[in-house]
Amino acid sequence: MAIENDVKLVIDSDAHHSIHFMFLKFGIAQARIGWAIKNDILNTMPVQNLLDNLK
């Protein structure tokens, strides 16, 4: 539903220790289940695209 409504997502590991960065794979998996693509994820964008999307 979010992707259908052009809502942008951010994938986060909620890391409190460097080993927790491996949890990013779970966020990526959830985004894929929801049919998100690279352009739907704010923290995969070049800085200028990110800023443009925040306006």
ChimeraX attribute file (.defattr): number of C-alpha atoms within 10 A of each C-alpha:
attribute: neighborCount
match mode: 1-to-1
recipient: residues
	/A:1	8
	/A:2	12
	/A:3	14
	/A:4	9
	/A:5	7
	/A:6	9
	/A:7	12
	/A:8	15
	/A:9	18
	/A:10	12
	/A:11	16
	/A:12	14
	/A:13	14
	/A:14	10
	/A:15	12
	/A:16	8
	/A:17	7
	/A:18	7
	/A:19	8
	/A:20	11
	/A:21	13
	/A:22	10
	/A:23	13
	/A:24	15
	/A:25	13
	/A:26	13
	/A:27	14
	/A:28	18
	/A:29	12
	/A:30	13
	/A:31	19
	/A:32	12
	/A:33	9
	/A:34	13
	/A:35	13
	/A:36	19
	/A:37	13
	/A:38	12
	/A:39	13
	/A:40	18
	/A:41	17
	/A:42	19
	/A:43	15
	/A:44	15
	/A:45	14
	/A:46	9
	/A:47	11
	/A:48	9
	/A:49	12
	/A:50	15
	/A:51	11
	/A:52	8
	/A:53	11
	/A:54	9
	/A:55	5
